[in-house]
Amino acid sequence: MGKRSKAGTSRRQQKRAAETYKELEEVQIEQSDQQRVQSKADEDLFVLDTNRNESAASLKAAARAKNNKKDDASSKKRKYEPSEKDMRQIKKVLEVHGEKGAIDLAEKGKAKLQQKRIVKRMAGMSKAGKPTFDLWDEAPAPSSKTTKGKRTKMVAVPVGKPAMGGTNPVALVPKETPLPASSID
């Protein structure tokens, strides 16, 4: 067919040369950084601060410690400072009820907070908090009142026809009662 033009090849060669030059430059920079660290002795690289009191950071820490000692009398937590609105409301309550009345109101409010909360009533729930209906229409479980301290063992009894997978439907029956006749055909 036709010959390829050589104009594009020189551009590609220039790009490749520029990329290799950048890579070479980066490698040389990394090597020079490593040589600076490797050529120094360990004593120069790792310096222990034996004169702690002379460093600038320790002087700042000492100044902070002095300031904290001044504030040590008051707790570190910010104390509650009522706003202007709160102060107006407090004055109003004191004017209306007096000092003893305000104290009584505060105690009543505290007692109200500690009282048991009223539970919201929901449909289907009795006063005791137990449901009055059974969604699956199961027999009620024997309670401690009906069993009178006797523990009955529950036994799984096959009921109905076996399923395709081979597992029979079962019913839980107390062991003391006679087993129902299975209706397996």
N, C-alpha and C positions, 0 to 999 in steps of 0.2 A: 504494500500500500504506500504509505508516505513515510518520510523520515520525521523523527521527533525533533522538535525545536530544542535547542540547547540553552535557551534563555531561562527557562524555569529551573534547570539544574543548578545554575550558579546561585539562584536565590535559596534553593534548598540547602546547598552547601554552606551558605552564609549563616542560615538559621541553625544548622547543626553545629557549626563552629562556635556560634554565640552561646548555645546551650552548654556545650562541653566546657567553654571558658567559665561560665557561671558556676557549673558544678565544681570545677577545679578550684575556683576562688573560694567557694564555701568550704571545701575540704581543707584548704590551707588555713582558713580562719579557725576552724575547729582544732586543727593540729597545733596552731600557735597558742590557743587558749589552754589546751592540755599541757603543752610544754611549760607554760608559765606556772601552772599549779604543780607539775611534777618536779620541776627544777628546784622549788623552794623546799626548805627543811620543814619537818613536822612542827617544830617549835614556832616557826614563823606563821604557819597556817592556823594552828590551834593555840589560842592564848587563853590562859585561865585568869580570871579576875581575882587576884589575891587581895587587892586594896579596894574592898567593896565600898567603903565610906567615901572614897574620893571620886567615884563615878557620878556623872550628871543624873543618871537614872535613879541612883540611890538617894541623891539629894532631893529629888522630886518626891520620892516615896516617903522620905522623912518629913517633908513639908506637909504632905497629905495626911500622915499619921498625926501630926500636931493639930491640923484642922479637925480631924475626926474626934480627937480627944475633947475639943470644945463642944462638939455636937453630941458627945457621948451621953450627957445628962438626959437629953431628949432622945427618944427612940429613933431608930433609923426610918421607921414608917412615918409617913406624913400624918399628922393628927387631923381629925375632922374639924374643919372650920366652917360653921354654917354660913350660908350666903345671906345677902340682905333680905331676900324673900323669906328664907327660913326664919330669920330673926324677927321679921314682921309677924309671921304666923305664930311664933312662940309668944311674942308680946300680946297678940290678940287672944290666945288661949289663956294666958295668965290674967288678962283683964277680965275675961268672961267668967272663968271658973275659979280663979284664985290659985294660990300655990298648992294647997292641999287637993283641990279639985283636979289640977293638972297632973299631980302625982297619981291620983286615983285613975284618971284616964289612961295614963301611961301603963299602969299595972293591968288595967282591963285589956288594953291592946296587946300586951305581952302574953296574957293568959289566952286571948283569942288566937294568937299565933301558935300557941302550944297545943290547942285543942285538936282533937282528931278531925280530919277533913271529912266532909260529907261525900259519900261515893255517889257518882252519877248513876241513876237508875237506867237500866237498859231493858229492852223488850225481851221477854222470855226468862228474866232472872227474878228469883224470889228474894225476899228480904234477907235470907241467909246467904245469898250469893251463889246458890246452886241453881242450875237450869231446871225448869219445870217440865221440859220436854226432852225427848230423846230422838235425835236426828236419824239414827239407824234402827230404832225400834228394838233395842236389845233389852233383855231382862235385866233388872237392877242387880248389881253385884251384892253378894251377901255382906251385910254390915256387921259390926261387932255386936250390935244389939240382938240380931236374929240368930247369930251363931252361938251366943252365950259362952264365949271363951273357947269353944271348940274350933280347932283348925281343920278345915276340910281340904282335901287334896283335889285339885281339878284335873280331869282326864280328858284328852282329846279323843272324840269318838267319830268315826267316819259316818257321814250322813249324805244321802243322795247317791246319784250315779257317779262313777269315776269320770274325771275329766279326760280330754284327749291326750293331755300330757302325762297322764298316769297318776296325778295327785287327786285324791278324794277330797271333797269338801268335808270339813270337820266342825264339830260343835264342842265347846268346853262344858263338861258336866261334872258336878261333884262326885267324888268316888263312892260315897256312901249310898247314893241313889242307884237303883238298878239301871243298867245300860239300856238305852232304847234299841229297839230292833232296827238294824240297818236296812235301808231300803235299796240295797244293791241287788240288781236283777241278774 
